[in-house]
Amino acid sequence: MKKLFLFLETALLAFGLNAQSISPTLLERVKSEGEIQNVFLNEAPVELSLLPKTELSSLAINHWDNGEKPRLTTEKIFYLDKKTLGLVNEDLSSINITKVSKVIRSISTMKGTEYYSNRHKKWETLYHEAYLVKSPDEKKKIPDETEGSAEGKILYCMQDDNSFGECYYKLEYHERANEVSVCFDNFEPFKFGPITAAKAHNVKINLVVVDEGDHFLVYLMVQAYYPRIAMLENKMIDSFNARVDSIYKWFVAEMGKK
């Protein structure tokens, strides 16, 4: 009887790891197109139709704890075939959740990440500097913390942002057998010149990576609340939509390294 229970437990775990996290129709579409995005502004109803049906994806959508409804919600899902990372077959076995967990905690590697500026019509550096800091009260630079599981880790970082200058985030990580997530939560205001572009905790950037065997599903969602100033609003929308692509580009580049 004990062996039977052990078999059933193992079978259920295997089923959970191989269960499809998005519908077959959406999977075929994102596999064909590579990426799909939805953007919701102001009072438009938000329907996160791209959200994978996984535990950490469900957790990600509950990080917004502000009393105000976000003025911007953007979600984007990417299909990443592991074979496109440029590694030889013997290295593909290392393209797993353990590596994903280390990559998304390697904040210092985000330095130099580029994005395409629709305003200037050229590629620009998104993060001129990026590193972990000891705490919100002691912003001393510390090394990346990539050892062990990411589950439950709370870290803090500074990113010298091309649009908003020095931005400070609380990073909340979670890890399961086949997925890893992080939520970037600004613990200090964003500034755009003399204007407060977003108060503390009014920007949440969620990244969820789901390992589905021969490919990853990479889900990014940005939620932001900011003043209704036309010039600022347009900049915030362009900036956050651009950084979704930049974060994905950074992730792919780091996953392709040995």
C-alpha positions as CSV (number, residue, x, y, z in Angstrom):
1,M,0.0,0.0,0.0
2,K,2.8,2.4,0.9
3,K,4.4,1.7,-2.5
4,L,1.1,2.4,-4.2
5,F,0.8,5.8,-2.5
6,L,4.4,6.6,-3.4
7,F,3.7,5.7,-7.1
8,L,0.6,7.9,-7.1
9,E,2.4,10.8,-5.5
10,T,5.2,10.6,-8.1
11,A,2.7,10.3,-11.0
12,L,0.8,13.3,-9.8
13,L,4.0,15.4,-9.5
14,A,5.0,14.4,-13.0
15,F,1.5,15.3,-14.3
16,G,1.8,18.7,-12.6
17,L,5.2,19.4,-14.2
18,N,3.9,18.4,-17.7
19,A,0.4,20.0,-17.5
20,Q,0.0,22.7,-20.0
21,S,-0.1,26.1,-18.3
22,I,-1.9,27.9,-21.2
23,S,-4.6,26.8,-23.6
24,P,-3.6,24.8,-26.7
25,T,-4.9,27.7,-28.9
26,L,-2.8,30.3,-27.1
27,L,0.2,28.0,-27.1
28,E,0.1,27.6,-30.8
29,R,-0.3,31.3,-31.4
30,V,2.6,32.4,-29.1
31,K,4.8,29.6,-30.6
32,S,4.0,30.9,-34.0
33,E,4.3,34.7,-33.3
34,G,7.0,34.5,-30.5
35,E,5.2,37.0,-28.3
36,I,1.8,38.5,-27.6
37,Q,1.0,41.6,-25.7
38,N,-2.1,43.3,-24.1
39,V,-2.2,46.9,-22.8
40,F,-4.9,48.3,-20.6
41,L,-5.1,52.0,-19.8
42,N,-7.0,54.0,-17.2
43,E,-10.6,52.8,-16.7
44,A,-10.5,50.1,-19.4
45,P,-11.5,46.7,-17.9
46,V,-8.4,44.4,-17.4
47,E,-8.6,40.9,-18.6
48,L,-5.3,39.1,-18.2
49,S,-5.9,36.5,-21.0
50,L,-2.2,35.7,-21.4
51,L,-1.6,34.7,-17.8
52,P,-0.4,31.1,-17.4
53,K,-2.4,28.9,-15.1
54,T,0.3,28.3,-12.5
55,E,0.7,28.9,-8.8
56,L,3.3,31.7,-9.2
57,S,1.4,33.4,-12.0
58,S,-1.6,33.6,-9.8
59,L,0.6,35.0,-7.0
60,A,1.9,37.7,-9.4
61,I,-1.4,39.2,-10.1
62,N,-2.1,39.7,-6.4
63,H,1.0,41.9,-5.7
64,W,-0.9,45.1,-6.4
65,D,-2.0,46.2,-2.9
66,N,-2.5,49.9,-3.7
67,G,-6.0,51.3,-3.1
68,E,-5.8,53.0,-6.6
69,K,-6.5,51.1,-9.7
70,P,-3.4,51.0,-12.0
71,R,-3.5,53.6,-14.8
72,L,-1.4,51.2,-16.9
73,T,-1.5,47.4,-16.9
74,T,0.5,45.7,-19.6
75,E,1.0,41.9,-20.0
76,K,3.2,40.1,-22.4
77,I,4.0,36.5,-22.9
78,F,7.0,35.1,-24.8
79,Y,7.7,31.6,-26.2
80,L,11.4,30.7,-25.8
81,D,12.5,27.6,-27.5
82,K,15.5,26.3,-25.6
83,K,17.3,25.3,-28.8
84,T,17.4,28.9,-30.0
85,L,19.7,29.9,-27.1
86,G,22.7,28.8,-29.2
87,L,24.0,26.1,-26.8
88,V,25.1,22.7,-28.0
89,N,23.0,19.7,-27.2
90,E,25.1,18.6,-24.2
91,D,24.5,22.0,-22.6
92,L,20.8,22.0,-23.1
93,S,20.3,19.9,-19.9
94,S,21.5,22.9,-17.9
95,I,18.8,25.1,-19.3
96,N,16.5,24.5,-16.4
97,I,14.7,26.2,-13.5
98,T,17.9,26.2,-11.4
99,K,19.6,28.3,-14.1
100,V,16.6,30.6,-14.4
101,S,16.6,31.1,-10.7
102,K,20.2,32.2,-10.7
103,V,19.8,34.4,-13.8
104,I,16.8,36.5,-12.4
105,R,18.8,37.0,-9.2
106,S,21.8,38.2,-11.1
107,I,20.7,41.9,-10.9
108,S,24.2,43.3,-11.7
109,T,24.0,41.7,-15.2
110,M,21.1,44.1,-16.0
111,K,23.7,46.9,-16.3
112,G,23.9,48.0,-19.9
113,T,20.6,46.5,-21.0
114,E,19.3,48.4,-24.0
115,Y,15.8,49.4,-25.1
116,Y,14.4,50.9,-28.3
117,S,13.3,54.5,-27.7
118,N,10.2,55.3,-29.8
119,R,10.7,58.9,-28.9
120,H,14.3,59.2,-30.1
121,K,14.0,56.4,-32.7
122,K,17.2,54.6,-31.6
123,W,18.5,52.1,-29.2
124,E,19.5,53.5,-25.8
125,T,20.9,52.1,-22.5
126,L,18.0,51.3,-20.1
127,Y,20.1,50.7,-17.0
128,H,23.4,52.5,-16.7
129,E,24.1,50.7,-13.4
130,A,22.4,47.9,-11.5
131,Y,23.2,46.1,-8.2
132,L,21.8,44.8,-5.0
133,V,21.7,47.1,-1.9
134,K,21.8,45.9,1.7
135,S,18.4,47.3,2.7
136,P,16.1,50.3,2.1
137,D,17.8,52.1,5.0
138,E,21.4,51.2,4.1
139,K,21.8,51.5,0.4
140,K,25.3,50.0,0.4
141,K,26.1,48.0,-2.8
142,I,26.4,44.2,-2.2
143,P,27.1,41.2,-4.5
144,D,24.4,39.3,-6.2
145,E,22.8,36.5,-4.1
146,T,22.3,33.5,-6.4
147,E,23.0,30.5,-4.2
148,G,20.3,27.9,-3.4
149,S,16.6,28.3,-4.0
150,A,15.0,31.7,-4.7
151,E,11.9,30.7,-2.7
152,G,10.9,33.4,-0.2
153,K,13.9,35.6,-0.8
154,I,13.5,39.3,-0.3
155,L,16.2,41.4,-1.8
156,Y,16.7,45.1,-2.6
157,C,18.3,46.7,-5.6
158,M,19.2,50.0,-7.3
159,Q,18.8,50.5,-11.1
160,D,20.1,53.7,-12.6
161,D,17.3,54.1,-15.1
162,N,17.7,56.1,-18.3
163,S,14.3,57.7,-17.8
164,F,13.9,58.1,-14.1
165,G,17.4,58.1,-12.7
166,E,18.2,56.0,-9.6
167,C,15.3,53.7,-8.9
168,Y,15.1,51.5,-5.8
169,Y,13.1,48.2,-5.7
170,K,12.2,45.6,-3.3
171,L,12.5,42.2,-5.0
172,E,10.3,39.3,-3.9
173,Y,11.2,35.9,-5.2
174,H,9.4,32.5,-5.4
175,E,10.5,29.2,-6.8
176,R,8.7,25.9,-7.6
177,A,9.8,22.7,-9.4
178,N,9.0,24.2,-12.8
179,E,8.6,27.9,-12.4
180,V,10.3,31.0,-10.8
181,S,9.0,34.5,-10.3
182,V,10.1,37.9,-9.1
183,C,8.2,41.1,-8.3
184,F,10.0,44.4,-8.6
185,D,8.2,46.9,-6.2
186,N,9.5,50.5,-6.1
187,F,10.1,51.4,-2.4
188,E,11.1,55.0,-3.3
189,P,9.3,57.4,-5.7
190,F,10.2,57.6,-9.4
191,K,11.2,61.1,-10.5
192,F,11.0,62.6,-14.0
193,G,12.9,65.9,-13.5
194,P,11.0,67.8,-10.8
195,I,7.8,65.7,-11.2
196,T,7.0,62.7,-9.1
197,A,6.3,60.2,-11.8
198,A,5.2,57.5,-9.4
199,K,5.0,57.4,-5.7
200,A,6.5,54.5,-3.7
201,H,4.9,51.1,-4.3
202,N,3.0,52.5,-7.3
203,V,5.1,50.4,-9.8
204,K,5.1,46.6,-9.9
205,I,7.0,44.6,-12.5
206,N,6.3,40.9,-12.4
207,L,8.3,38.3,-14.2
208,V,7.3,34.6,-14.2
209,V,9.2,31.9,-16.1
210,V,7.6,28.5,-16.6
211,D,9.7,25.5,-17.8
212,E,7.7,23.4,-20.1
213,G,10.3,20.9,-21.2
214,D,11.6,22.0,-24.6
215,H,10.6,25.6,-24.1
216,F,10.0,28.4,-21.6
217,L,7.0,30.5,-21.3
218,V,8.1,34.0,-20.1
219,Y,5.3,36.2,-18.7
220,L,5.8,39.8,-17.9
221,M,3.3,42.2,-16.3
222,V,3.7,45.8,-15.4
223,Q,1.2,47.8,-13.3
224,A,1.7,51.5,-12.6
225,Y,-0.2,54.4,-11.2
226,Y,0.9,57.9,-12.0
227,P,-0.5,61.5,-12.3
228,R,-2.8,62.3,-15.2
229,I,-0.4,64.6,-17.0
230,A,-0.5,64.1,-20.7
231,M,3.3,64.4,-21.3
232,L,4.1,62.2,-18.3
233,E,1.4,59.6,-19.1
234,N,2.7,59.1,-22.7
235,K,6.2,58.7,-21.4
236,M,5.2,56.2,-18.7
237,I,3.3,54.1,-21.2
238,D,6.2,54.1,-23.8
239,S,8.8,53.6,-21.1
240,F,7.2,50.6,-19.4
241,N,6.2,48.9,-22.6
242,A,9.8,49.2,-23.9
243,R,11.3,47.8,-20.7
244,V,9.1,44.7,-20.9
245,D,11.0,43.8,-24.1
246,S,14.3,44.9,-22.6
247,I,13.9,42.6,-19.6
248,Y,13.1,39.7,-21.9
249,K,16.1,40.5,-24.1
250,W,18.3,40.5,-21.0
251,F,16.9,37.2,-19.8
252,V,17.4,35.5,-23.1
253,A,21.0,36.8,-23.3
254,E,21.9,35.5,-19.8
255,M,20.2,32.2,-20.4
256,G,22.3,31.7,-23.5
257,K,25.6,32.0,-21.6
258,K,27.4,28.9,-20.3
